[in-house]
Amino acid sequence: MAISDVQLPAGVNAHEFKSPVLLAEGLALNVAKQLSEAIAARGNAVLVVSGGRSPVAFFQHLAKQALDWSKVVVTLADERWVPVEHADSNAGLLKQYLLKGPAAKAQFLSLYSAAANVEQAAEHADRLLAELPPIDVLVLGMGDDGHTASLFPDSPNLAEALQADGSRRCWPMLAPSVPRQRLTMSRALLASARHKILSISGQSKLTTLNAALASDDVAAMPVRAFLQPTLEIYWCP
């Protein structure tokens, strides 16, 4: 099965690539173009990305793009509640693969803080995100359970975090895998991005995408909240 076999909603566009390397290159070029246009139009640009191992090649290609990185703010859609030195830190991943060379001039806004607990850390991140300019580009991933960012099915706070008109920007969440404690941007903040991209690869992700498109129960598969017009899906086998 290919992405062209999936019945996508009107206004959702798919881009198919033959390999993960080609996807990473194509995605990096598109994101750099959108960021450049934002800088030209408004003087700055905001990029929100997801962590995990999947985006590493994308980060490496994006770091090589000719951009005025000093005018770019980079932050994360979600974060594991671990110090940046921890192997599971998404911030650590960005510092290793994206925020280097010319891209090191970008301003990085970290969701993590060494608070007493993850609830206080989320409140701290929420206050920081209140100062974030409007998001220009959002790049999401998707798990086989239909989660995106750290909006996990059955997590406490999920219903509140998925409110389309919610005012809170960051929520503490519980993942089914270790490390369990997470911080995530809310659906409302994520959905406010000017350009929204979902990057997935492999047949299992197409199966998950098909399942997500078969119903509108957002709590069961939170990625459904973003399968809306203007979304761009990047996929490779």
SVG drawing of the C-alpha trace seen along z (x, -y; Angstrom):
<svg xmlns="http://www.w3.org/2000/svg" viewBox="-16 -42 45 44">
<polyline fill="none" stroke="black" stroke-width="0.4" points="0.0,0.0 1.1,-3.5 -0.1,-6.9 -1.8,-7.4 -4.1,-4.5 -5.3,-6.3 -8.5,-8.3 -7.4,-11.5 -9.9,-14.3 -10.3,-17.2 -7.6,-19.8 -5.1,-17.3 -2.1,-16.7 0.3,-13.9 3.9,-13.8 5.5,-10.4 9.2,-9.7 11.1,-6.5 13.4,-6.5 13.8,-8.0 16.8,-10.0 14.8,-11.6 11.9,-12.3 14.3,-14.0 15.8,-16.1 12.4,-17.1 11.0,-18.0 14.0,-20.0 13.8,-22.0 10.1,-22.7 10.5,-23.7 13.4,-26.0 11.4,-27.7 8.5,-28.3 10.8,-29.7 12.5,-32.0 9.1,-33.3 8.1,-33.9 11.3,-35.9 10.8,-37.9 7.2,-38.7 7.4,-39.2 11.1,-39.5 11.2,-36.2 10.0,-32.6 8.9,-29.9 9.5,-26.2 8.0,-23.5 9.3,-20.0 8.7,-16.6 11.4,-14.5 12.2,-10.8 14.6,-9.0 12.6,-9.3 13.3,-13.0 17.1,-12.8 17.9,-12.7 15.4,-15.6 17.2,-17.6 20.6,-17.0 19.4,-18.2 17.6,-21.2 20.7,-22.3 22.5,-22.6 19.9,-24.9 20.8,-28.5 18.6,-30.5 19.1,-33.5 19.0,-31.2 19.4,-34.1 15.8,-35.1 14.4,-31.6 12.9,-30.3 12.9,-26.5 10.9,-24.6 9.4,-21.2 5.8,-20.0 6.5,-17.7 9.3,-16.7 10.2,-13.9 10.5,-15.2 14.2,-14.4 17.3,-16.7 18.8,-17.7 21.8,-15.5 19.6,-12.4 19.6,-10.1 15.8,-10.4 15.8,-14.2 14.3,-15.7 16.1,-18.9 19.4,-17.0 18.5,-15.4 17.9,-18.8 21.2,-20.1 23.0,-17.1 21.5,-17.1 19.8,-20.4 21.2,-23.3 24.7,-23.1 26.8,-25.0 24.9,-28.1 21.7,-26.7 23.2,-27.1 22.3,-30.8 18.6,-29.9 16.9,-30.7 15.8,-27.5 12.9,-27.5 13.0,-24.4 9.8,-22.9 11.8,-21.1 12.5,-22.6 13.9,-21.0 10.7,-21.6 9.5,-19.6 7.2,-17.6 6.0,-17.3 2.8,-19.3 4.9,-22.3 7.2,-21.9 4.2,-22.0 2.9,-25.2 6.4,-26.8 6.5,-25.8 3.0,-27.2 4.1,-30.6 7.1,-30.5 5.0,-29.6 2.7,-32.6 5.7,-34.7 6.1,-32.5 5.2,-34.3 2.7,-32.6 4.0,-29.2 5.0,-29.3 5.8,-25.6 4.8,-22.6 6.3,-19.1 4.5,-16.3 5.1,-12.5 2.6,-9.8 2.8,-6.6 1.3,-3.3 -1.4,-4.0 -2.4,-7.2 -0.8,-9.6 1.0,-12.7 3.2,-15.1 2.7,-13.6 -1.1,-13.5 -1.5,-9.8 -4.8,-7.9 -6.0,-7.2 -3.5,-9.7 -4.8,-11.8 -5.4,-15.4 -6.0,-14.2 -9.5,-15.6 -8.4,-19.0 -5.3,-19.0 -7.5,-18.1 -9.9,-21.0 -10.0,-22.8 -10.5,-26.2 -8.4,-25.6 -6.4,-28.5 -3.6,-26.5 -0.6,-25.9 1.3,-23.0 0.0,-19.9 1.7,-17.2 1.0,-13.8 1.7,-10.1 3.1,-8.0 2.7,-4.2 6.4,-3.8 9.4,-4.9 10.1,-7.7 6.4,-8.0 6.3,-11.6 5.9,-14.0 5.2,-17.6 3.1,-18.4 1.8,-21.5 -2.0,-21.6 -4.1,-20.8 -5.2,-24.4 -1.6,-25.7 -0.4,-23.1 -3.4,-23.6 -2.6,-27.4 0.5,-26.8 0.4,-28.4 1.9,-25.3 1.2,-21.9 3.1,-18.8 2.8,-15.1 5.9,-13.1 5.6,-9.3 7.3,-6.3 6.6,-2.6 3.5,-0.4 2.5,-0.3 2.1,-4.1 -0.1,-3.9 -2.2,-1.3 -2.5,-3.6 -3.4,-6.5 -6.1,-4.5 -7.5,-3.6 -7.4,-7.2 -9.4,-8.3 -12.1,-5.7 -13.5,-7.5 -13.7,-10.9 -13.1,-9.8 -10.2,-12.1 -9.6,-10.8 -9.0,-7.3 -6.5,-8.5 -5.4,-12.1 -3.7,-12.5 -7.3,-12.8 -7.4,-16.3 -4.8,-17.3 -6.1,-15.4 -7.7,-18.7 -7.5,-20.9 -4.0,-22.4 -2.2,-19.5 0.7,-18.1 1.6,-14.5 5.2,-13.3 5.5,-9.5 8.0,-6.9 7.9,-3.1"/>
</svg>
